Amino acid sequence: MTWCHPVEHVFGRVREGVFSSTGFRIRAAQPAAAATQVAHWAERVAASLFFTLFPADCRLCKSPLLRVSRLPVCNNCLQALRPLSGPQCSVCGEAINSPVVLDHPETRCRICQTVTPPFVRAVAYGSYERSLRDLIHLLKFGQVRSAAPVLGRLLRNAIAALQPSLPPGMTAVVPVPLHAHKKSQRGFNQAELIVRAALKQPSPLDGFELCAKILVRVRDTGSQIGLTRHQRRQNLRGAFSVKDAAAVSGRNVLLVDDVYTTGATASECARVLRRAGATRVWVATVARTLKASDFFIAPEEFSQHEIQQESEDDRASLAAHA
């Protein structure tokens, strides 16, 4: 039984306005066609009155908002969202501080030279810092769901850049899942919200099928903040499972998430998907951390034991589906 379903446009949703830094919302149902103009006028009057009495601040920079919007973020912060630039690893997207990349665009970072990741390529829109990091936090920890369409637009740009390298045919889009307990606490999976928004942009991406319930997190790994690359990989072992292998068997998969940090989560998910029969896996995220290590890897970042373990896991995974 497949859990995949095509992305559909949804109309007639309730409009929502956010007018204060505390997240106060005024909801107004879409009026009937005959009363649209009057209702819109009344809504603008009410919004203007509320805005005058209770001026709002940008949730990112705290400057006063000059217009009423569903998203309590100022234009300056939104315009500060910039795509990645500069030399990058052709596989994981890590920044490479070397002039060699200018002459060899397929150059890999040291880690990807040492161990080939279980995914073909990972792309991200921007660097996980400043306004982009704060906007992601606004969605994940501030519960401001109106940030999802903006983040979805950024993710769409990353996917669009990746699309020409994808093989023809329908690609299964799989969001990185949250554990049931974490999802219950948060109320949503941010990766799924963002990718749904990305696929529902005014110019939809063709050739993608959202498969939101294929991959599940069977173990709560807790926060990975402060863990080294090796510790993250160990912590994630056995944390994911494919619920319906038939839905990914023999298919190309695009794994999506909000942030790519060390690649531990993406690698573990890609490995599990490949073991379930996925042909190849690509990764797209809104943001990623950049280190630009000049091809040098500190021992605590990537140990010889991890290199050996990764190679053994990859060989076992490929042998299982040979």
N, C-alpha and C positions, 0 to 999 in steps of 0.2 A: 504493500500500500504506500503510495507516494504522498508526501506532505508538501510537494511543490505546488505552487499556484502562480499563474501569471499576475503581474502587477496591474491593477486597474485604477483608473482615475475615480475619485470619489467626489461627488458634488453635493451641494446643499448642506455643507457643514455649518455648525454654529460659529459665528464670528466671536472673537475674544479680544478684548483690549486690555493692556496693562498700563496703569497710569501712575504707579508709585514704585519706589525702590523696595518696598516690602512685598511686592508681588500682588497687590490688590487688583482684582479683575472685575470688569463690567462685561456681562454677556448680553448680547442682543441677537435674538433669533432673526434669521433672514426674513424680511417682510414679504408679504404677497406682492406680486408684480404691480398691481394697481396702486399700491401705497408706498412704493420704493422710494420715490423722491422725498415725500414727507418724512418717512421714517429715517432716511439718511440725514435730513436736515435736523431732526430732533436728536439724533445720535451725536451729530457734530456739536450741537448746542450743549448737550449734557456733558460731552467729553471736554469741551472748552471750559465749562463751568468748573468741573472737577479738577481740571489741570490748573486753573487759576487758584482755586482754594487749596489744593494739595500738589504743589509742584513736585515733579519726579526727578530723580537723579539717574544717571547712567549706572548700571550695575557693575560696570567694569572700571571706569575712571572716576565715577562720582560727580562728573560735571552735570549741570542742569540739562534735561532733555528739552529741546525746542519744538518737538512735535509729538503728538500722540501716536503710539505704535504698539502693536502686539508684543514686540520685543523691546524690553527696556535697556537698549544699548544705543549709544549715540552714533552718528554717522562717522565721526572721526575714528572711533574704535573699529567700526565695520570696514572702513577704508584702509585701516592698518593691516588687514588680513592679507598677507602676501604669499605667493607661491614660492616653492623652493627654487633656488638658483645655485649655480656653481657645480663643480665636478662631483659626481656621485658614483657609488658602486653600481654596476649594471645589474646586480642581482638583488641586494637588500636595500639599496638606496642610501646607504650611509655616505656621509660627506667624506671626500677624499682630498686631502690637502697636498696635492702633488700635480705638477705640470704634465706628468705622463698621461693623465686622463684626457687632456686636450687633444693629443695625437692618437689616443687609443680609447674611443668611447665605450668599448666593452670591458674596460678594466674592472677587476674585482677588488674589493677591500681584502685585507689580510685574512679575516675570518672566513670569508666566502672562498678564498683561495685554498684555505686549509681544509674546510669541510663544506661541501656543497649543500645548501639548505634543501629541505624537502619540497620547497616551492620554486617555481620558475623565476619569478620576479616579484618584488614588493615595491609599491609606489605609494607616495603620500602627497597631499596637497602642500602642506606647509610645515614649518618648524614648530615643535611643541614648546612655545614660549610666548610671553607677553599676551597680546589680545587673543590669539587663537587658543592658547592654553586656558585663559580665563573664560572664554566663551564655552569651551568644552566643560569646564567645571561648573558653569552656570546651569548647564543642562543636567549633568550627572549629580551634582551635590546641591544645587539651588532649586532643582525641580522646575526650572523654567523651560517647558517643552517647546515654547515658541522659538527657541534657539535651534531646534532640530532642522527646520527648513533651510536656514542659513548654512549650517554645517553640512546638510545634504547637498547643497549646491557646490560646496567645496569638494566634497567627496566625488560628486559627479564629474568635476573637472579632472580629478585624478584618474577616474575610471575611463574617461574619454581619451586621455593621453595613453592609457594602456591598451585600449580597444583594438587599435590597428595590429598589435602583435598577437592578439588572441586568434585561435583557429576559427574557421567558419562554423556555424551551427549555434544552437542554444547553449549558453553557459549558465550553470547553476550558481546562484549567488547565495552564499551561506554566511550569515552574521555570526561572529564569535558569541557564544551564549554566556549568560550569567547562571550561577547556581540558583536553584529555585528559592532558597532562603534569601539570597541577595536581591533577586528580582522582586520578591515579595516586599522587602524593605524599601527598595527604591521605587517600585511601582511600574517599572518598565526596563527594558534592555536598551541602553542608549545606542548600541551598534545597530540594532534592528530599526529603531526609530529613525536614525540617520540614513540608513540605506533605503528605507521606504521613501523618505523624502527625496533622496537622490534619484530614484527611479520614477518619481512622480513629478519631476520638473516639467515646465511648459514644453520643453523639447525632450521627450522621453528617449532613453537609450534603448536601442533595439538589440535583440539577441541575448537578453538576460531574463532568467526566470528565478524569482525569489523563492528560496527553500529555507524558510525560517525555523523549521522544527526538525531539521535533519540532524544537526549536531547538538549534543546536550552536554552540559557540565555535570558530571556525576559525583564530583567531590568538591567541597568548598575549600579552595586553596587559601582563602584569606588574602590580606593585602600583601603585595610583593614589593612595596616601597622599602628601599634600603637593602634589598637583597642583591647579591652579585649576579652576573649572568649565569654562572654555574648553579648557584642556589635557586634561581628562578626555574631553570630547566628541571632540576631535581624536584622542586615543589609541584611542578605541573605534570609529572609523570602519572599517567593513569587518571587524569582529571577529566578527560573528554571521551565521549563515545558517540558513535554514529547510530542513530535510532533506526534508520531505514536505509540499509546499504544499497538496496536496489535503486534508490533515487539518485545515487551518485556513481554507481558502478558504470565504468566505461564512459564517464562524462568529464568534461573540463569544469573546474570549480573556481569561482572567484570568492575568496575569503575576505570579509570586510570587518573592520573594527574602527574604534575612534582614534586610538593612539598605538603606534608601534614604538616600543621602548628599546628592549634588547633583542626582540625577535623571538623570545622564548615561547610566548603564547602562540604566535603565528606558526612557528615551527612545529609545535606539538599538535596544533589543530590540523595542519597540513599533513603531518605524518599519519594521524588517525584517519583522515579522509583518504589518503592513498592506500592505507591498509584495508579500507572498506571497498577499494576498487576504483577510486577516482583516477582518471588518466593523468591529469596534471592539475596543479593548484597554483593560482596567482593570488597576490595579496594587495588590497587597497585600503588605505586608512586616511583619515582626515589630516592627521599630524604624525610626526615622528620626532624623536630626540636625535640630535646630531652631535657627534663627538669630534669628528675630523682628527683621527689619531695618527695621521702620517704613516699609515701602514704598520704602526707599532702596536702590539697587544701586550699589556701587562700580564704577568702570570696569574694574578688574582682575577683578571677579566676572563681568561680562557685557558684553562689548565690542560695539560697533556692528557690527563684522565678523561676529561670531557671530550677531547678530540677523538680519542679511541672509542669512547662510548657512543658518540654520535655516528661514527663510521660503522660500528657494529649494528646499531639500530637501523641505519639506512640499508645496509646489506640484507638484514633480516626482513625488512619491509618489502624490498624489491623481490626477494626470493619467494615470499609468500604469495606474490601475484604474478610470478613469472609464467 
